Amino acid sequence: MHPDRVFTSLHHLIDGEWMREAYRRTRKDGATGVDGVTAAGYEKDLEANLEGLLDRIKSGSYRAPPVRRHYTSRRRTARNGLSASRRSKTRWRSGRS
């Protein structure tokens, strides 16, 4: 540990290979992003898109888009978001009652 050093960013660790692997690991069957771009649309010009994103990240001009919140119609409990039957199954598996 170096108490005189300050953590500022991880930008020096991110490169094109890292970006391609991150893209490979994302779900492609999800909903479109808040910008309306699908995974298939992004992949049409993947290398240019990843390069542009990497440039924005490294220059500090990238700002993550807002997250679109989606509520389900299922009943949720205030305690942890699980239904009562799901919560009881979780307790049973973990040995708690």
matplotlib code that plots the C-alpha trace (Angstrom):
import matplotlib.pyplot as plt

x = [0.0, 1.2, -0.7, 1.0, -0.6, -4.1, -6.3, -7.6, -8.7, -8.4, -8.2, -4.6, -5.9, -8.6, -7.6, -9.2, -8.8, -10.5, -13.3, -13.9, -14.0, -16.4, -18.7, -18.4, -19.6, -22.7, -26.2, -27.3, -30.9, -31.8, -33.8, -32.5, -30.5, -31.9, -30.3, -32.4, -29.4, -29.7, -26.8, -27.2, -27.1, -24.0, -22.3, -22.6, -19.7, -18.3, -14.6, -15.4, -17.9, -15.5, -12.7, -14.8, -16.0, -12.5, -11.3, -14.1, -13.3, -9.6, -10.2, -12.6, -15.5, -17.5, -20.6, -22.6, -26.2, -29.0, -30.4, -34.0, -35.9, -38.5, -41.1, -42.6, -46.2, -45.2, -45.9, -42.7, -42.0, -40.4, -37.9, -35.8, -37.8, -38.6, -42.1, -43.0, -42.8, -39.4, -38.1, -39.2, -37.4, -34.2, -34.4, -35.0, -31.9, -29.7, -30.8, -32.4, -36.0]
y = [0.0, 3.5, 6.1, 8.9, 7.6, 8.5, 6.2, 8.2, 5.7, 2.4, 3.9, 2.6, -1.0, -0.7, -1.5, -2.8, -6.4, -5.7, -3.9, -6.8, -9.3, -7.1, -6.9, -10.7, -11.2, -8.9, -10.3, -9.8, -10.8, -7.9, -4.8, -2.0, 0.7, 4.1, 5.4, 2.9, 0.9, -2.9, -5.3, -6.3, -2.6, -1.9, -5.0, -3.9, -1.6, -3.1, -2.2, 1.5, 1.6, 0.0, 2.3, 5.4, 4.3, 3.6, 7.0, 8.7, 6.7, 7.5, 11.2, 11.5, 12.6, 9.4, 9.6, 6.5, 6.9, 6.9, 3.5, 2.9, 1.5, -1.1, -2.3, -5.7, -6.5, -9.2, -8.5, -7.6, -7.4, -4.3, -6.5, -7.7, -7.7, -11.4, -12.8, -14.6, -18.1, -17.3, -16.0, -19.1, -21.3, -19.2, -19.6, -23.4, -23.9, -21.8, -23.7, -20.7, -20.7]
z = [0.0, -0.9, 1.2, -0.9, -4.1, -5.2, -7.3, -10.3, -13.0, -14.7, -18.2, -18.7, -18.4, -21.0, -24.6, -27.8, -26.8, -23.5, -25.2, -27.7, -24.8, -22.9, -25.9, -26.4, -22.9, -23.1, -23.6, -27.2, -26.7, -24.3, -25.0, -27.0, -25.2, -24.2, -27.4, -29.5, -30.7, -30.7, -30.3, -34.0, -35.1, -32.9, -34.3, -37.9, -37.5, -34.3, -34.6, -35.4, -32.6, -30.0, -31.2, -30.8, -27.4, -26.3, -27.5, -25.5, -22.4, -22.6, -23.3, -20.4, -22.6, -22.2, -19.9, -19.4, -20.6, -18.0, -17.1, -18.1, -15.2, -15.9, -13.3, -13.5, -12.6, -10.1, -6.5, -4.6, -1.0, 0.5, 2.3, -0.6, -3.8, -3.7, -3.5, -0.3, -1.8, -3.4, -0.1, 1.8, -0.8, -0.4, 3.3, 3.0, 0.8, 3.0, 6.1, 7.7, 8.9]

ax = plt.figure().add_subplot(projection="3d")
ax.plot(x, y, z, "-o")
ax.set_aspect("equal")
plt.show()
